[in-house]
Amino acid sequence: MRAGQRASADPHWLEHRVRIGAPRDRVWRLVEEPDSLMQWVHGLRSVTAADGGPGGFALGATFVQRVKIGLVPSACQGQVTAFEAPSRLAVVVRHSLFELDIGYDFTAEGRRATAVVCQAAVHGLALGTVIPRRKVEAVTSELLEEHLAALRALAERG
C-alpha cells in the first residue's frame, strides 16, 4: 500500500498492525475527522485546509498540520494521496527536514472489530545527516505505535 512513494534516497518503511474492538465505521470517523485526529495523534495541534478553511479529507486535498515535534511547534504541509471511505486513507506530510508517507488500511472483522494496518515511510534530509537514521526510524516507529494504541483506546471507549 505504499502511500505515495517519493524520490528520496533509501526511505525506511515501517508497518504496524492493531486490532481494535470497535466497528470499522466508528474507527473511520476518528481518522477521517480532523478534530478527532488531535485526540489520538501525538503532538498534533490543528489541521486546516491549505486555503485556511476547515480541514477535511478528500483525494488530492491539501492541508497544513500544526504539530509539536519534541519541544518545537512546527507547521507541516500535507496532501491526501488515497481516500476510500471507510477502508483507506493515505497522506504525505512535508517538513523542512523530512517527508512522511503514511497510509492506513481498515478491515472489518465481523461487526465489532477492525484490523488496522499502518504503513509509513520516512524520507528526507534528516535521514543519516542531521539526525542519525536509526534514531529517526526508532522515533517514528514509536510514534506510530503510540498513535495506534491511542486510536484503539479512543475507539474502544466509544
C-alpha positions as CSV (number, residue, x, y, z in Angstrom):
1,M,0.0,0.0,0.0
2,R,2.9,2.4,-0.2
3,A,1.0,5.7,0.4
4,G,2.8,7.9,-2.3
5,Q,6.4,7.0,-2.9
6,R,8.8,9.9,-3.0
7,A,12.1,10.2,-4.9
8,S,14.4,10.4,-1.9
9,A,17.3,8.0,-1.3
10,D,16.6,4.9,0.6
11,P,13.4,5.6,2.6
12,H,12.7,3.4,5.6
13,W,9.3,1.7,5.5
14,L,7.6,0.9,8.8
15,E,4.5,-1.2,9.4
16,H,2.3,-1.6,12.5
17,R,-0.9,-3.5,13.0
18,V,-3.5,-3.3,15.6
19,R,-6.9,-5.0,16.2
20,I,-9.5,-2.6,17.6
21,G,-12.6,-3.8,19.4
22,A,-14.9,-1.4,17.7
23,P,-16.8,-1.3,14.4
24,R,-14.9,-0.1,11.4
25,D,-17.3,2.9,10.9
26,R,-16.5,4.2,14.4
27,V,-12.8,3.8,13.9
28,W,-13.0,5.5,10.5
29,R,-14.8,8.6,11.9
30,L,-11.9,9.1,14.3
31,V,-9.5,9.0,11.4
32,E,-11.5,11.0,8.9
33,E,-12.5,14.0,11.0
34,P,-9.6,16.4,11.6
35,D,-10.9,17.4,15.1
36,S,-10.8,13.7,16.1
37,L,-7.2,13.3,14.9
38,M,-5.9,15.6,17.7
39,Q,-7.3,13.1,20.3
40,W,-5.1,10.3,19.2
41,V,-2.2,11.7,17.0
42,H,0.7,12.6,19.4
43,G,1.7,16.2,19.1
44,L,-1.0,17.3,16.6
45,R,-2.4,20.7,17.4
46,S,-4.5,21.5,14.4
47,V,-5.3,20.6,10.8
48,T,-6.6,23.1,8.4
49,A,-7.2,23.1,4.6
50,A,-4.3,24.7,2.8
51,D,-6.5,27.7,1.9
52,G,-7.0,28.3,5.6
53,G,-10.5,26.9,5.9
54,P,-11.6,23.9,8.0
55,G,-9.6,20.8,7.3
56,G,-11.2,17.8,5.6
57,F,-10.0,14.8,3.8
58,A,-10.7,14.1,0.1
59,L,-8.4,12.6,-2.5
60,G,-5.9,15.3,-3.6
61,A,-6.9,17.7,-0.7
62,T,-4.0,19.8,0.7
63,F,-3.7,20.8,4.3
64,V,-1.5,22.3,7.0
65,Q,-0.8,20.5,10.2
66,R,0.5,22.3,13.2
67,V,2.4,19.7,15.2
68,K,4.7,19.8,18.2
69,I,7.9,17.9,17.3
70,G,9.8,17.5,20.5
71,L,9.5,20.9,22.2
72,V,9.2,22.8,19.0
73,P,5.9,23.8,17.4
74,S,6.1,23.4,13.7
75,A,3.9,23.6,10.5
76,C,3.9,20.8,8.0
77,Q,2.3,20.8,4.6
78,G,0.3,17.7,3.5
79,Q,-1.7,16.1,0.8
80,V,-4.2,13.3,0.7
81,T,-2.9,10.6,-1.6
82,A,-5.6,8.0,-1.1
83,F,-9.1,8.3,0.3
84,E,-11.5,5.3,0.1
85,A,-14.1,5.6,2.9
86,P,-14.2,3.6,5.2
87,S,-11.3,1.4,4.3
88,R,-8.2,3.5,3.3
89,L,-6.6,6.9,4.0
90,A,-3.1,7.9,3.0
91,V,-1.3,11.2,3.2
92,V,2.1,12.7,2.6
93,V,3.3,15.2,5.2
94,R,6.2,17.5,4.4
95,H,8.5,19.3,6.9
96,S,11.8,21.1,6.2
97,L,13.8,18.1,7.4
98,F,11.7,15.1,6.4
99,E,8.8,13.8,4.4
100,L,6.5,11.2,5.8
101,D,4.2,9.0,3.7
102,I,1.6,7.3,5.8
103,G,-1.3,5.1,5.0
104,Y,-3.9,3.3,7.0
105,D,-6.0,0.3,5.8
106,F,-9.1,-0.6,7.8
107,T,-10.7,-4.1,7.5
108,A,-13.9,-5.0,9.3
109,E,-13.5,-8.2,11.4
110,G,-17.2,-9.0,11.8
111,R,-19.4,-6.2,13.1
112,R,-17.5,-5.4,16.3
113,A,-13.8,-5.3,15.4
114,T,-11.5,-3.6,13.0
115,A,-8.0,-4.6,11.8
116,V,-5.8,-1.6,11.1
117,V,-2.6,-1.7,9.2
118,C,-0.4,1.4,9.2
119,Q,2.5,1.7,6.7
120,A,4.8,4.7,6.8
121,A,8.0,5.8,5.1
122,V,10.3,8.5,6.3
123,H,12.3,10.3,3.6
124,G,14.5,13.3,3.5
125,L,17.4,15.3,4.8
126,A,17.1,14.2,8.4
127,L,18.0,10.6,7.5
128,G,21.6,10.0,8.3
129,T,22.7,13.6,8.0
130,V,21.1,15.9,10.5
131,I,19.8,13.1,12.7
132,P,21.2,9.5,12.7
133,R,19.0,7.3,10.6
134,R,18.4,4.7,13.3
135,K,17.2,7.5,15.6
136,V,14.7,8.8,13.1
137,E,13.4,5.3,12.4
138,A,13.1,4.4,16.1
139,V,11.3,7.7,17.0
140,T,8.9,7.3,14.0
141,S,8.2,3.7,14.9
142,E,7.5,4.6,18.5
143,L,5.2,7.4,17.5
144,L,3.2,5.1,15.1
145,E,2.7,2.6,17.9
146,E,1.6,5.4,20.3
147,H,-0.9,6.7,17.7
148,L,-2.4,3.3,17.0
149,A,-2.7,2.5,20.8
150,A,-4.4,5.8,21.3
151,L,-6.7,5.2,18.4
152,R,-7.6,1.8,19.8
153,A,-8.3,3.2,23.3
154,L,-10.5,6.0,21.9
155,A,-12.5,3.8,19.6
156,E,-13.0,1.1,22.2
157,R,-14.3,3.7,24.7
158,G,-16.9,4.5,22.2
